Amino acid sequence: MEKIINITAGEKLNCLLKETHKGAFIPFNEAMILGKFSAPLFSEKFLEERANAHNVSLASYKKTMKEFLNLLTGLNDYKKIVLWFGKEPFCLENLKIVRQTLKDYGFKGEIETHFVDETTGKIIKKE
């Protein structure tokens, strides 16, 4: 059986999609359009910068991002990753960072993107 993981734009969309779709879902609980950050993505320095950008402790930031950070350590356990994001600038920036992170962390499987209406979960476009 093909091992697939779904990454959503955030907690609200994550909950909505879990109700209507089967499979494992994790939220990308970030707002990359706000504040600064540097490479490498999701390094300790990056995490510290993002915690500062959100005005939270590093421990709190890591807790919020726990599922996504855990995914990065076992990325190639998956054959396919499905990304679920909206089309507004906020989501597009987050999507760009997620895609770059998957590349930087050496994900070898298939990546599929679903652009969705974040209030209904309805797929607008699939790539």
Contacts in CASP RR format, 6 or more apart in sequence:
PFRMAT RR
TARGET T0000
AUTHOR 0000-0000-0000
METHOD contacts of the structure
MODEL  1
MEKIINITAGEKLNCLLKETHKGAFIPFNEAMILGKFSAPLFSEKFLEER
ANAHNVSLASYKKTMKEFLNLLTGLNDYKKIVLWFGKEPFCLENLKIVRQ
TLKDYGFKGEIETHFVDETTGKIIKKE
2 79 0 8 1.000
2 80 0 8 1.000
3 77 0 8 1.000
3 78 0 8 1.000
3 79 0 8 1.000
3 80 0 8 1.000
4 23 0 8 1.000
4 24 0 8 1.000
4 78 0 8 1.000
4 79 0 8 1.000
4 80 0 8 1.000
4 81 0 8 1.000
4 82 0 8 1.000
5 24 0 8 1.000
5 25 0 8 1.000
5 26 0 8 1.000
5 71 0 8 1.000
5 78 0 8 1.000
5 80 0 8 1.000
5 81 0 8 1.000
5 82 0 8 1.000
6 17 0 8 1.000
6 21 0 8 1.000
6 23 0 8 1.000
6 24 0 8 1.000
6 25 0 8 1.000
6 26 0 8 1.000
6 81 0 8 1.000
6 82 0 8 1.000
6 83 0 8 1.000
6 84 0 8 1.000
7 25 0 8 1.000
7 26 0 8 1.000
7 27 0 8 1.000
7 28 0 8 1.000
7 68 0 8 1.000
7 71 0 8 1.000
7 81 0 8 1.000
7 82 0 8 1.000
7 83 0 8 1.000
7 84 0 8 1.000
7 98 0 8 1.000
8 14 0 8 1.000
8 17 0 8 1.000
8 25 0 8 1.000
8 26 0 8 1.000
8 27 0 8 1.000
8 28 0 8 1.000
8 84 0 8 1.000
8 85 0 8 1.000
9 27 0 8 1.000
9 28 0 8 1.000
9 84 0 8 1.000
9 85 0 8 1.000
9 86 0 8 1.000
9 91 0 8 1.000
9 94 0 8 1.000
9 95 0 8 1.000
9 118 0 8 1.000
10 27 0 8 1.000
10 28 0 8 1.000
10 29 0 8 1.000
11 27 0 8 1.000
11 29 0 8 1.000
12 118 0 8 1.000
13 27 0 8 1.000
13 84 0 8 1.000
13 116 0 8 1.000
13 118 0 8 1.000
13 121 0 8 1.000
14 25 0 8 1.000
14 26 0 8 1.000
14 27 0 8 1.000
16 118 0 8 1.000
16 120 0 8 1.000
16 121 0 8 1.000
17 25 0 8 1.000
17 84 0 8 1.000
17 121 0 8 1.000
18 25 0 8 1.000
20 121 0 8 1.000
26 67 0 8 1.000
26 68 0 8 1.000
26 71 0 8 1.000
27 67 0 8 1.000
27 68 0 8 1.000
28 68 0 8 1.000
28 94 0 8 1.000
28 98 0 8 1.000
29 64 0 8 1.000
29 65 0 8 1.000
29 68 0 8 1.000
30 50 0 8 1.000
30 65 0 8 1.000
30 68 0 8 1.000
30 94 0 8 1.000
30 97 0 8 1.000
31 54 0 8 1.000
31 90 0 8 1.000
31 94 0 8 1.000
32 93 0 8 1.000
32 94 0 8 1.000
32 96 0 8 1.000
32 97 0 8 1.000
33 89 0 8 1.000
33 90 0 8 1.000
33 93 0 8 1.000
33 94 0 8 1.000
34 53 0 8 1.000
34 54 0 8 1.000
35 53 0 8 1.000
36 49 0 8 1.000
36 53 0 8 1.000
37 46 0 8 1.000
37 49 0 8 1.000
37 50 0 8 1.000
37 53 0 8 1.000
38 45 0 8 1.000
38 46 0 8 1.000
38 49 0 8 1.000
39 46 0 8 1.000
39 104 0 8 1.000
40 46 0 8 1.000
40 104 0 8 1.000
41 97 0 8 1.000
41 100 0 8 1.000
41 101 0 8 1.000
41 104 0 8 1.000
42 69 0 8 1.000
42 72 0 8 1.000
42 101 0 8 1.000
42 105 0 8 1.000
47 58 0 8 1.000
47 61 0 8 1.000
47 62 0 8 1.000
47 65 0 8 1.000
48 58 0 8 1.000
50 61 0 8 1.000
51 57 0 8 1.000
51 58 0 8 1.000
51 60 0 8 1.000
51 61 0 8 1.000
51 62 0 8 1.000
54 61 0 8 1.000
56 64 0 8 1.000
62 69 0 8 1.000
72 101 0 8 1.000
72 105 0 8 1.000
75 102 0 8 1.000
75 105 0 8 1.000
75 106 0 8 1.000
75 107 0 8 1.000
76 106 0 8 1.000
76 107 0 8 1.000
76 108 0 8 1.000
76 109 0 8 1.000
78 107 0 8 1.000
78 109 0 8 1.000
79 109 0 8 1.000
79 110 0 8 1.000
80 109 0 8 1.000
80 110 0 8 1.000
80 111 0 8 1.000
80 112 0 8 1.000
81 102 0 8 1.000
81 107 0 8 1.000
81 109 0 8 1.000
81 110 0 8 1.000
81 111 0 8 1.000
81 112 0 8 1.000
82 111 0 8 1.000
82 112 0 8 1.000
82 113 0 8 1.000
82 114 0 8 1.000
83 95 0 8 1.000
83 98 0 8 1.000
83 99 0 8 1.000
83 111 0 8 1.000
83 112 0 8 1.000
83 113 0 8 1.000
83 114 0 8 1.000
84 114 0 8 1.000
84 116 0 8 1.000
84 121 0 8 1.000
85 91 0 8 1.000
85 92 0 8 1.000
85 94 0 8 1.000
85 95 0 8 1.000
85 98 0 8 1.000
85 113 0 8 1.000
85 114 0 8 1.000
85 115 0 8 1.000
85 116 0 8 1.000
86 92 0 8 1.000
86 95 0 8 1.000
86 115 0 8 1.000
86 116 0 8 1.000
86 117 0 8 1.000
86 118 0 8 1.000
86 124 0 8 1.000
87 115 0 8 1.000
87 124 0 8 1.000
87 125 0 8 1.000
91 118 0 8 1.000
95 113 0 8 1.000
99 111 0 8 1.000
102 111 0 8 1.000
112 126 0 8 1.000
112 127 0 8 1.000
113 126 0 8 1.000
113 127 0 8 1.000
114 123 0 8 1.000
114 125 0 8 1.000
114 126 0 8 1.000
115 123 0 8 1.000
115 124 0 8 1.000
115 125 0 8 1.000
115 126 0 8 1.000
115 127 0 8 1.000
116 122 0 8 1.000
116 123 0 8 1.000
116 124 0 8 1.000
117 124 0 8 1.000
END
